[in-house]
Amino acid sequence: MKKIVGILAAAAVLATSVFAADVSAKVKLTGSLLDVGIPTTSGSATFSAFGLNPHRSHDWEPDLALSYSEDKVGAEIAFKTLNEWDSGEGETSTNWKIWIKPIDVLKINFGRIGDSLNTESIDYSNRIYNYDEWGYRMEFASNGFTLAAALHFAQGKNFLSQYKNANGADSISIHSLAVYGQYAADFGTIKALLDVKTASGEWAEATEDTYELDPKTGEIKKTAAKAAAYTATPGNLFAGVGYNNAFGAFNLFVDAGMNIGLPEAGEGKIGLVADVDGKFAQDALYFEAYAKLTYADFKATVDPIAVMTIAKFAYQLDPCKVYVYFKDENLLANKFTSTIKLGAEGSFGACGWNICGQIDTFPKAADKIAISVPVEFTVAW
């Protein structure tokens, strides 16, 4: 009898472990049925058709993800393919996550961590600020209130490190220290994010003259010596708040934040950034519009003021969903750099598909108009 009870108990434990584990995978291929480039100034037009891109996956859609969770412990490992070569071969990157809950209201995360203010749901990639790195994160959550503190840094790096500054003196830097707060109630959700990174620097070693034989010409090529050079990485402080709420079928969010440059290379630079998003979704109808204003942000490159806009309208029909998409990187720029799509998406069994006609004006700063028919196929399980 004891053996039977022991066998049943072991089976129960095994079953619990099995059902707590989860395996998911996604195969996503993209390509284009037609690509036409029309120059706006000089040069000749370009044409290609029926292409498939090398596979590339992302953090939010890895090729393979394995996860395990129970009441007090959880873990995840995800694999994604970067594919830096057109042959389809490429590097594979891996993310790891572990979390523990010593008590119900406290959760500690190790590995890949992140926090963000509000993010639009058109491209799922536009916001005023977020961090998504390697590190340690501690979260307290109770009755709609969340408070988290995180030490985050690049994978393989350290939160705290010692370096020699431009004067050759020893200095200490922290990579990033973030504090995130959120409160959800009937009137909506309020978010706040503070992220601080101090300046750091790195000395490149001096080199001597080197000589190399060119096997094709038989000539000796000289690479001149380089003096030791110092590269400073500026620090910055970001502080921002956000709000979101649903009003029936309408959803709204708004965020505002400030960037302040810290010594040594970014000292004194200040930038403001704000965004707003409105989304209406009811029955077969969907519409969303997003706008982000950036003023003198020290992370921006050319324009001190930029207004980025995205909008998407979609309607669900019986066989598929049809949509219109518009994006402009900066409405205030001298050139009308935009992306316009008219397309349809749906599924054939387990395979999701997306096809559209697309027009890009001055893509990647090129003086041309690009017309294409991109396609996308996805199978996930």
PyMOL commands that set and color helices and strands:
alter all, ss='L'
color gray80, all
select helices_A, chain A and resi 2-20+363-365
alter helices_A, ss='H'
color red, helices_A
select strands_A, chain A and resi 21-39+46-52+64-69+73-81+92-103+106-116+130-142+145-153+160-164+170-174+176-185+188-197+200-204+210-213+220-223+229-233+235-247+250-262+270-282+285-295+305-316+321-328+338-348+351-361+368-380
alter strands_A, ss='S'
color yellow, strands_A
deselect
rebuild
show_as cartoon
